[in-house]
Amino acid sequence: MFAQDILVCPCGGRRSVVAFVADAGQAHSLLVTLGLPADSATFAPARDPPQAELAWEDPA
C-alpha cells in the first residue's frame, strides 16, 4: 500500500518515535536485549527459470 500512515496504532491511538538507532552494532545489541530476532534473513540466491526445449524445426 502506498502512503500508509505507519504511526496509526491498531488500538486507534497514535504511535510516536522514541529513538532512531543508526549504528548496526547498537541495533543488534538492542534487539538481542529485547529478545527479538537480530540476524538478517537469508534467502536462496536468484536463478534463471527452467527453459523448456522448443522444437523450432518441427516437420509436422
N, C-alpha and C positions, 0 to 999 in steps of 0.2 A: 504494500500500500504506500502511496506517495504522500508526503507531507503529513505523516501521522504524528500526533502530539504525544511524545513519549513520557511527558510528565503527568498525564492523566492516570490516576490510580483506579484500580478496579473497584475500590470502595466508594468512589465518587469524589474523593478529595484530589488534592494536587501534591505531587512529589516535588522535592527540591534537591538540588545538587549540593551535597555537603563536602565533597572532596573530589579532586581530579588528580589521579596518580599517573605521572608520565614516565617514571623510571620503572623499567621492566623488573628489576630486582625487588624493588619495594612492592610492586603489584603482585609478584609471585609470593612473597613473604606474607602479604596481607591475605591473599586468597587461601594459603595454607592455614594460617591462623584461624580464619573463619570456617575452615572445613569445606571449602569449595574447590572444584576442580581447578588446578593451577597449570596443568600441562596442556599445550595446544593439541587439537585433534589431529590425528594422522589419517591421511587418505591415500588410496592406491594411486599411483601415477596414471595420468591420462594415456589412452592408447587409441589407435585408429580402430574404427569399427571393422568387423569382418567383411571382406569383399567376396561376393559370390562370383563364380566364374561365369562369364557371359559368352554365349555362342554367337559370335559375330558372323561366322561363315557357315551358318546352318543351311544345308542344301534343301530342306523341306520347303 
